[in-house]
């Protein structure tokens, strides 16, 4: 698919962000202490942060070394790297608010079917002394699909059939995937059906969600469980539908470098994840604005 030029991408992201920050409910949280206004506006900082994720640059020092000079043509008051990093971390909740605003406009919260999955988010080396890290809430876990053991977190996402990331939570890597289901989808008022892989097969939780929240959790049985012919057919159809969430998780991992975020603190990690997930949502919006496939993200990275 034909790429969109850098000027168009940056202009579109900035216009979307700047308009979103004028919404009263978002602008209310942009409180400034007394004193002169910063040279670089919040809209510009967020635009640069989102563009950094779009082009798949996980390290800010590399990003600045390679792109700072060209970005000054668009942002003449571009901040020094450490100041940019502090401003970006201060705005991580605003970045998420922008994402939620677009989901509301696209009526994503009216969807009745969601697909759930998890992805590993390592934070420090597996054998490193965890007393020397800021990530005290993390845990040891393993990812069967990648045959890896790691220390860190899991990013649990619920995705709509239209390719929107409806919601996400970050949990320690150690708990089983099914333990995050209630928190992830329990607050979604419109969801009636949720599809999950074998890791989400938990009869007790499935019964609770159906009786207490009115949500039917559909998950394939594990390989060591007896299945009827009908259940096997369901698993095959189920896996075809779940390719959507696996595609989105692959984009978060490969394109947005979810597992190689280089964050050194919990605050920094939340900022990077907020920017990655928000840019994924904005990328689908940009693609639709220009009549492209919503999930064609690689050709946007210019």
The 8 nearest C-alpha neighbors of each residue, nearest first, counted from 0:
[[1, 2, 298, 295, 291, 297, 292, 3],
 [0, 2, 298, 3, 299, 291, 4, 295],
 [1, 3, 298, 299, 4, 0, 301, 300],
 [4, 2, 299, 5, 7, 8, 1, 298],
 [3, 5, 7, 6, 2, 8, 301, 299],
 [6, 4, 8, 7, 301, 9, 3, 300],
 [5, 7, 9, 8, 4, 10, 3, 11],
 [6, 8, 10, 5, 4, 9, 11, 3],
 [7, 9, 5, 11, 10, 6, 12, 4],
 [10, 8, 12, 6, 11, 7, 13, 5],
 [9, 11, 7, 13, 8, 12, 6, 14],
 [12, 10, 14, 8, 9, 13, 7, 15],
 [11, 13, 9, 15, 14, 10, 46, 16],
 [12, 14, 16, 10, 46, 11, 15, 17],
 [15, 13, 11, 17, 16, 12, 18, 10],
 [16, 14, 12, 18, 13, 17, 11, 19],
 [17, 15, 19, 13, 18, 14, 42, 12],
 [16, 18, 14, 42, 20, 19, 15, 13],
 [17, 19, 21, 15, 20, 16, 14, 22],
 [20, 18, 16, 21, 17, 22, 97, 15],
 [21, 19, 17, 26, 22, 18, 25, 16],
 [22, 20, 18, 19, 26, 23, 17, 25],
 [21, 23, 20, 25, 19, 24, 26, 18],
 [24, 22, 26, 25, 27, 21, 20, 28],
 [25, 23, 27, 22, 26, 28, 21, 20],
 [24, 26, 27, 23, 22, 28, 20, 96],
 [25, 27, 23, 29, 20, 28, 21, 24],
 [28, 26, 25, 24, 29, 23, 30, 22],
 [29, 27, 30, 26, 25, 24, 93, 23],
 [30, 28, 26, 27, 31, 25, 93, 20],
 [29, 31, 28, 27, 32, 26, 33, 25],
 [32, 30, 29, 33, 36, 34, 28, 35],
 [33, 31, 34, 30, 35, 36, 29, 37],
 [34, 32, 31, 35, 36, 30, 37, 29],
 [33, 35, 32, 36, 31, 37, 30, 38],
 [36, 34, 37, 33, 38, 32, 31, 39],
 [35, 37, 38, 34, 31, 40, 39, 33],
 [38, 36, 39, 40, 35, 41, 34, 76],
 [37, 39, 76, 40, 36, 77, 78, 35],
 [38, 40, 37, 76, 43, 77, 41, 44],
 [41, 39, 43, 42, 37, 38, 44, 36],
 [40, 42, 44, 43, 45, 39, 90, 86],
 [43, 41, 17, 45, 40, 44, 16, 46],
 [42, 44, 46, 40, 41, 45, 47, 39],
 [45, 43, 41, 47, 46, 42, 48, 40],
 [46, 44, 48, 42, 47, 43, 49, 41],
 [45, 47, 43, 49, 48, 44, 13, 42],
 [46, 48, 50, 44, 45, 49, 51, 43],
 [49, 47, 45, 51, 46, 50, 44, 52],
 [48, 50, 52, 46, 51, 47, 278, 274],
 [49, 51, 53, 47, 52, 48, 46, 54],
 [50, 52, 48, 49, 53, 54, 56, 47],
 [53, 51, 55, 49, 50, 54, 275, 255],
 [54, 52, 50, 55, 51, 300, 49, 278],
 [53, 55, 300, 52, 51, 56, 50, 301],
 [56, 54, 255, 52, 53, 254, 57, 51],
 [55, 57, 58, 51, 54, 52, 62, 59],
 [58, 56, 260, 55, 256, 259, 59, 261],
 [59, 57, 61, 60, 56, 62, 261, 260],
 [58, 60, 62, 61, 63, 57, 56, 80],
 [59, 61, 63, 62, 58, 64, 80, 65],
 [62, 60, 64, 59, 58, 63, 65, 56],
 [61, 63, 59, 65, 60, 64, 66, 56],
 [64, 62, 67, 60, 66, 61, 65, 59],
 [63, 65, 61, 62, 66, 60, 67, 68],
 [64, 66, 62, 63, 61, 67, 68, 69],
 [65, 67, 63, 69, 68, 62, 64, 70],
 [68, 66, 63, 70, 69, 64, 65, 71],
 [67, 69, 71, 70, 66, 72, 65, 63],
 [68, 70, 66, 71, 67, 72, 73, 65],
 [71, 69, 67, 72, 73, 68, 74, 66],
 [72, 70, 75, 74, 73, 68, 69, 77],
 [71, 73, 70, 69, 74, 75, 68, 67],
 [72, 74, 71, 70, 75, 69, 9, 6],
 [75, 73, 71, 77, 76, 72, 70, 43],
 [74, 76, 71, 77, 72, 73, 70, 39],
 [77, 75, 74, 39, 38, 78, 71, 40],
 [78, 76, 74, 75, 71, 39, 79, 70],
 [79, 77, 83, 82, 76, 80, 39, 81],
 [78, 80, 82, 81, 83, 77, 84, 63],
 [79, 81, 83, 82, 84, 78, 63, 60],
 [82, 80, 84, 83, 79, 85, 78, 86],
 [83, 81, 85, 84, 79, 80, 78, 86],
 [82, 84, 80, 86, 78, 81, 85, 87],
 [83, 85, 81, 87, 82, 86, 80, 88],
 [86, 84, 82, 88, 87, 83, 89, 81],
 [87, 85, 89, 83, 88, 84, 82, 90],
 [86, 88, 84, 90, 89, 85, 83, 91],
 [87, 89, 85, 90, 91, 86, 270, 84],
 [88, 90, 86, 87, 91, 85, 92, 270],
 [89, 91, 87, 93, 88, 92, 94, 86],
 [92, 90, 270, 94, 88, 93, 89, 273],
 [93, 91, 95, 94, 90, 96, 273, 89],
 [92, 94, 96, 90, 95, 91, 97, 25],
 [95, 93, 91, 97, 92, 96, 90, 274],
 [94, 96, 98, 92, 97, 93, 273, 99],
 [97, 95, 93, 99, 98, 94, 100, 92],
 [98, 96, 100, 94, 95, 99, 19, 93],
 [99, 97, 95, 277, 101, 96, 100, 102],
 [98, 100, 102, 96, 101, 97, 103, 95],
 [101, 99, 97, 103, 98, 102, 96, 104],
 [102, 100, 104, 103, 98, 99, 105, 97],
 [101, 103, 99, 105, 107, 104, 100, 106],
 [102, 104, 106, 100, 101, 105, 107, 99],
 [103, 105, 101, 106, 102, 100, 107, 99],
 [104, 106, 102, 107, 103, 101, 108, 100],
 [107, 105, 103, 108, 104, 109, 102, 110],
 [106, 108, 102, 109, 105, 110, 103, 165],
 [109, 107, 106, 110, 103, 189, 102, 165],
 [108, 110, 107, 189, 106, 111, 190, 188],
 [109, 111, 108, 107, 112, 189, 190, 159],
 [110, 112, 190, 191, 189, 192, 109, 113],
 [113, 111, 192, 190, 193, 110, 191, 159],
 [112, 114, 193, 159, 158, 157, 194, 192],
 [113, 115, 194, 158, 157, 193, 195, 159],
 [116, 114, 157, 195, 156, 194, 158, 113],
 [115, 117, 156, 155, 195, 244, 157, 114],
 [116, 118, 155, 154, 153, 156, 119, 115],
 [117, 119, 154, 153, 120, 155, 248, 116],
 [120, 118, 153, 121, 152, 154, 142, 258],
 [119, 121, 258, 152, 153, 151, 257, 122],
 [122, 120, 151, 150, 258, 149, 123, 119],
 [121, 123, 151, 150, 120, 124, 262, 134],
 [124, 122, 121, 125, 150, 127, 151, 132],
 [125, 123, 127, 126, 150, 122, 149, 121],
 [124, 126, 149, 150, 127, 123, 148, 139],
 [127, 125, 124, 128, 129, 123, 150, 149],
 [126, 128, 124, 125, 129, 123, 131, 130],
 [127, 129, 130, 131, 126, 132, 125, 124],
 [128, 130, 131, 132, 127, 135, 134, 123],
 [131, 129, 128, 132, 135, 133, 127, 134],
 [132, 130, 129, 128, 133, 127, 134, 135],
 [133, 131, 129, 134, 130, 135, 128, 264],
 [132, 134, 264, 135, 265, 131, 263, 130],
 [135, 133, 132, 136, 137, 265, 264, 122],
 [134, 136, 137, 133, 132, 129, 130, 138],
 [137, 135, 134, 171, 138, 151, 133, 170],
 [138, 136, 171, 151, 135, 152, 134, 172],
 [139, 137, 172, 171, 173, 151, 150, 140],
 [138, 140, 150, 173, 172, 149, 151, 141],
 [141, 139, 173, 172, 149, 148, 150, 138],
 [140, 142, 148, 147, 149, 143, 139, 146],
 [141, 143, 147, 145, 144, 146, 148, 119],
 [142, 144, 146, 145, 141, 147, 148, 140],
 [143, 145, 142, 146, 147, 141, 118, 119],
 [144, 146, 147, 143, 142, 141, 148, 119],
 [147, 145, 143, 144, 142, 148, 141, 149],
 [148, 146, 142, 145, 141, 149, 143, 144],
 [149, 147, 141, 140, 142, 146, 150, 139],
 [148, 150, 125, 140, 139, 121, 141, 151],
 [151, 149, 139, 125, 138, 121, 140, 123],
 [152, 150, 121, 137, 122, 138, 172, 120],
 [151, 153, 172, 171, 120, 170, 137, 121],
 [152, 154, 119, 172, 170, 120, 118, 169],
 [153, 155, 169, 118, 117, 168, 156, 119],
 [154, 156, 117, 168, 167, 116, 153, 169],
 [157, 155, 167, 115, 116, 166, 117, 158],
 [156, 158, 115, 114, 166, 165, 113, 164],
 [159, 157, 164, 114, 165, 113, 163, 244],
 [160, 158, 113, 161, 163, 162, 114, 165],
 [159, 161, 162, 158, 113, 112, 163, 243],
 [162, 160, 159, 163, 158, 107, 293, 243],
 [163, 161, 160, 159, 158, 164, 243, 294],
 [164, 162, 159, 158, 165, 161, 280, 107],
 [165, 163, 158, 166, 157, 159, 162, 156],
 [166, 164, 158, 157, 163, 159, 107, 167],
 [167, 165, 157, 164, 156, 168, 183, 158],
 [166, 168, 156, 155, 157, 183, 154, 169],
 [169, 167, 155, 154, 170, 183, 156, 166],
 [168, 170, 154, 153, 155, 152, 167, 171],
 [169, 171, 153, 152, 172, 168, 154, 179],
 [172, 170, 152, 137, 138, 173, 153, 151],
 [171, 173, 152, 140, 138, 153, 139, 151],
 [172, 174, 140, 139, 138, 171, 175, 141],
 [175, 173, 172, 176, 178, 171, 140, 170],
 [174, 176, 177, 178, 173, 198, 179, 172],
 [177, 175, 178, 179, 198, 199, 174, 117],
 [176, 178, 199, 180, 179, 175, 198, 201],
 [179, 177, 176, 180, 175, 174, 181, 204],
 [178, 180, 177, 182, 181, 176, 183, 170],
 [181, 179, 183, 177, 182, 178, 184, 176],
 [180, 182, 185, 183, 184, 179, 178, 208],
 [183, 181, 185, 180, 179, 184, 186, 168],
 [182, 184, 180, 181, 185, 179, 168, 167],
 [185, 183, 187, 186, 181, 182, 180, 157],
 [184, 186, 181, 182, 187, 183, 212, 180],
 [185, 187, 184, 188, 182, 183, 181, 212],
 [188, 186, 184, 185, 189, 190, 108, 183],
 [187, 189, 190, 186, 185, 108, 109, 191],
 [188, 190, 109, 111, 187, 110, 191, 108],
 [191, 189, 111, 112, 187, 192, 188, 110],
 [190, 192, 214, 111, 215, 112, 189, 213],
 [193, 191, 215, 112, 214, 190, 216, 111],
 [192, 194, 113, 216, 114, 112, 217, 215],
 [195, 193, 114, 217, 218, 216, 115, 113],
 [196, 194, 218, 115, 199, 114, 217, 116],
 [195, 197, 218, 198, 199, 219, 194, 116],
 [198, 196, 219, 199, 200, 221, 220, 218],
 [197, 199, 196, 200, 176, 177, 195, 175],
 [198, 200, 177, 197, 195, 196, 201, 218],
 [199, 201, 218, 197, 198, 220, 202, 219],
 [200, 202, 204, 203, 199, 205, 177, 198],
 [203, 201, 205, 204, 206, 200, 207, 199],
 [204, 202, 206, 205, 201, 207, 208, 200],
 [203, 205, 207, 206, 201, 202, 208, 177],
 [206, 204, 202, 208, 203, 207, 216, 201],
 [207, 205, 203, 209, 204, 208, 202, 210],
 [206, 208, 204, 210, 209, 205, 211, 203],
 [209, 207, 212, 205, 214, 211, 206, 210],
 [208, 210, 213, 214, 215, 206, 207, 212],
 [209, 211, 207, 208, 213, 212, 206, 214],
 [210, 212, 208, 207, 209, 213, 214, 206],
 [213, 211, 208, 214, 209, 210, 185, 207],
 [212, 214, 209, 210, 211, 208, 215, 191],
 [215, 213, 191, 209, 208, 212, 192, 216],
 [214, 216, 192, 209, 191, 193, 217, 213],
 [217, 215, 193, 205, 192, 194, 214, 218],
 [218, 216, 194, 193, 195, 215, 219, 192],
 [219, 217, 195, 200, 196, 197, 194, 199],
 [220, 218, 197, 234, 196, 221, 200, 217],
 [219, 221, 197, 200, 224, 218, 222, 226],
 [220, 222, 197, 224, 223, 219, 200, 198],
 [221, 223, 224, 220, 225, 197, 226, 219],
 [222, 224, 221, 225, 220, 226, 197, 219],
 [225, 223, 221, 222, 220, 226, 219, 227],
 [224, 226, 223, 227, 222, 220, 221, 230],
 [227, 225, 230, 224, 231, 228, 220, 229],
 [226, 228, 230, 229, 231, 225, 232, 233],
 [227, 229, 231, 230, 232, 226, 233, 234],
 [230, 228, 232, 227, 231, 233, 226, 234],
 [229, 231, 233, 227, 232, 228, 226, 234],
 [232, 230, 234, 228, 233, 229, 227, 235],
 [233, 231, 229, 235, 234, 230, 228, 236],
 [232, 234, 230, 236, 231, 235, 237, 229],
 [235, 233, 237, 231, 232, 219, 236, 238],
 [234, 236, 232, 238, 237, 233, 231, 239],
 [237, 235, 239, 233, 238, 234, 232, 240],
 [236, 238, 234, 240, 235, 239, 233, 241],
 [239, 237, 241, 235, 240, 236, 234, 242],
 [240, 238, 236, 237, 241, 242, 235, 243],
 [241, 239, 237, 242, 238, 243, 236, 244],
 [242, 240, 238, 243, 239, 244, 237, 245],
 [241, 243, 245, 240, 239, 244, 246, 238],
 [244, 242, 246, 241, 245, 240, 247, 162],
 [243, 245, 247, 246, 241, 242, 248, 158],
 [246, 244, 242, 248, 243, 247, 249, 241],
 [247, 245, 249, 243, 244, 248, 242, 250],
 [246, 248, 250, 244, 249, 245, 251, 243],
 [249, 247, 251, 245, 250, 246, 244, 252],
 [248, 250, 246, 252, 247, 251, 253, 245],
 [251, 249, 254, 247, 253, 248, 252, 246],
 [252, 250, 255, 248, 249, 257, 254, 253],
 [251, 253, 257, 256, 249, 250, 255, 254],
 [252, 254, 250, 256, 249, 255, 251, 257],
 [253, 255, 250, 55, 256, 251, 252, 297],
 [254, 256, 251, 55, 257, 252, 52, 253],
 [257, 255, 252, 259, 253, 258, 254, 260],
 [256, 258, 252, 259, 251, 255, 260, 120],
 [257, 259, 120, 256, 121, 260, 252, 119],
 [260, 258, 256, 257, 261, 57, 121, 120],
 [259, 261, 57, 262, 257, 258, 256, 271],
 [262, 260, 259, 263, 58, 57, 122, 268],
 [263, 261, 268, 267, 260, 264, 122, 271],
 [262, 264, 261, 267, 265, 268, 133, 122],
 [265, 263, 267, 266, 133, 262, 268, 134],
 [264, 266, 268, 267, 134, 269, 133, 263],
 [267, 265, 269, 264, 268, 270, 88, 262],
 [266, 268, 270, 264, 262, 265, 269, 271],
 [269, 267, 265, 262, 271, 270, 266, 264],
 [268, 270, 272, 266, 267, 271, 273, 265],
 [271, 269, 91, 267, 273, 268, 272, 88],
 [270, 272, 274, 268, 273, 269, 275, 267],
 [273, 271, 275, 269, 274, 270, 276, 268],
 [272, 274, 270, 271, 276, 275, 95, 269],
 [273, 275, 277, 271, 272, 276, 49, 278],
 [276, 274, 272, 278, 277, 273, 52, 271],
 [275, 277, 279, 273, 278, 274, 272, 280],
 [278, 276, 274, 280, 98, 279, 275, 273],
 [279, 277, 281, 275, 280, 276, 49, 282],
 [278, 280, 282, 276, 277, 281, 275, 283],
 [279, 281, 277, 278, 283, 282, 163, 276],
 [282, 280, 278, 284, 283, 279, 285, 277],
 [281, 283, 285, 279, 284, 280, 278, 286],
 [282, 284, 293, 286, 280, 281, 285, 294],
 [283, 285, 281, 287, 282, 286, 288, 280],
 [286, 284, 288, 282, 287, 283, 281, 289],
 [287, 285, 291, 283, 293, 289, 288, 284],
 [286, 288, 290, 284, 289, 285, 291, 293],
 [289, 287, 285, 286, 290, 284, 291, 283],
 [288, 290, 286, 287, 291, 285, 284, 292],
 [291, 289, 287, 288, 286, 292, 293, 285],
 [290, 292, 286, 287, 289, 293, 295, 288],
 [291, 293, 295, 294, 286, 287, 290, 283],
 [294, 292, 283, 286, 295, 287, 291, 284],
 [293, 295, 296, 292, 283, 162, 286, 282],
 [296, 294, 292, 293, 297, 298, 286, 291],
 [295, 297, 299, 298, 294, 282, 300, 283],
 [298, 296, 299, 300, 295, 254, 54, 2],
 [297, 299, 2, 296, 300, 295, 0, 1],
 [300, 298, 296, 297, 2, 3, 301, 8],
 [301, 299, 54, 298, 297, 53, 296, 55],
 [300, 5, 299, 54, 4, 298, 3, 2]]
